[in-house]
Amino acid sequence: MSSRLSPSAVETITYTTALDYDVNGNLIYQGQAVPGSAKSAAVWKIKKFTYDGSSNLTDIQFADGNNDFDNIWNNRASLNYS
């Protein structure tokens, strides 16, 4: 007997995405959380995007250095990224 899951047994989760851009239109922060999550709740996975002087993307870092859903979107600018 097989212990493999059938495709119908796997649930796909669709996340809410929040975006924040700089004055040049470059994406600076991207957050994801379960739909309906408050932006003040510690349930967000947040990425920070860094660009060179020519608006070329050079780096993508995660808040707290991981991709856990444990950050507050409203605090994105003051979080530590690595």
C-alpha positions in Angstrom: 0.0 0.0 0.0 1.4 3.4 -1.0 1.8 6.2 1.5 1.9 8.9 -1.1 -0.6 11.7 -1.1 -2.9 12.1 -4.0 -2.9 15.5 -5.7 -6.4 16.2 -4.3 -5.0 15.8 -0.8 -2.6 18.7 -1.1 -4.0 22.1 -0.4 -2.7 25.2 -2.1 -2.5 28.3 0.0 -2.9 31.7 -1.7 -1.4 34.6 0.3 -2.2 38.2 0.4 0.7 40.3 -0.9 1.6 43.8 0.2 4.0 45.9 -1.8 5.9 49.1 -1.0 7.8 51.2 -3.7 10.4 53.9 -3.5 10.0 57.3 -5.2 11.6 55.9 -8.4 9.0 53.1 -8.7 11.3 50.4 -7.5 9.8 47.7 -5.3 11.5 47.9 -1.9 9.4 45.6 0.3 7.2 42.6 -0.4 5.1 41.0 2.3 3.0 37.9 2.3 0.5 36.7 4.8 -2.7 34.6 5.0 -5.7 36.6 3.6 -7.4 38.8 6.1 -4.2 39.3 8.2 -3.8 42.7 9.8 -0.8 44.6 8.8 -0.1 45.2 12.5 0.0 41.4 13.3 3.2 39.4 13.5 2.2 37.0 10.7 4.0 38.4 7.7 7.0 37.1 5.6 8.8 40.2 4.4 11.5 40.6 1.7 13.6 43.7 1.0 14.9 44.5 -2.4 18.1 46.5 -3.0 19.1 48.3 -6.2 22.2 49.9 -7.6 22.2 53.5 -8.9 20.7 52.3 -12.2 17.6 50.7 -10.7 19.1 47.2 -11.3 18.1 44.7 -8.6 21.2 43.6 -6.8 20.0 41.9 -3.6 16.9 40.3 -2.0 17.0 39.8 1.8 14.5 38.4 4.3 13.4 40.1 7.5 15.2 38.4 10.4 17.3 36.5 7.8 14.6 33.9 7.3 11.3 33.4 5.5 9.1 32.8 8.5 5.7 34.3 8.8 6.5 36.2 12.1 7.0 39.9 11.2 4.8 42.9 11.3 4.2 44.6 7.9 3.8 48.0 9.4 7.4 47.7 10.9 9.0 46.7 7.7 11.4 49.7 7.5 12.8 49.1 10.9 13.4 45.4 10.7 16.8 43.7 10.3 17.3 42.1 6.9 19.9 39.6 5.8 
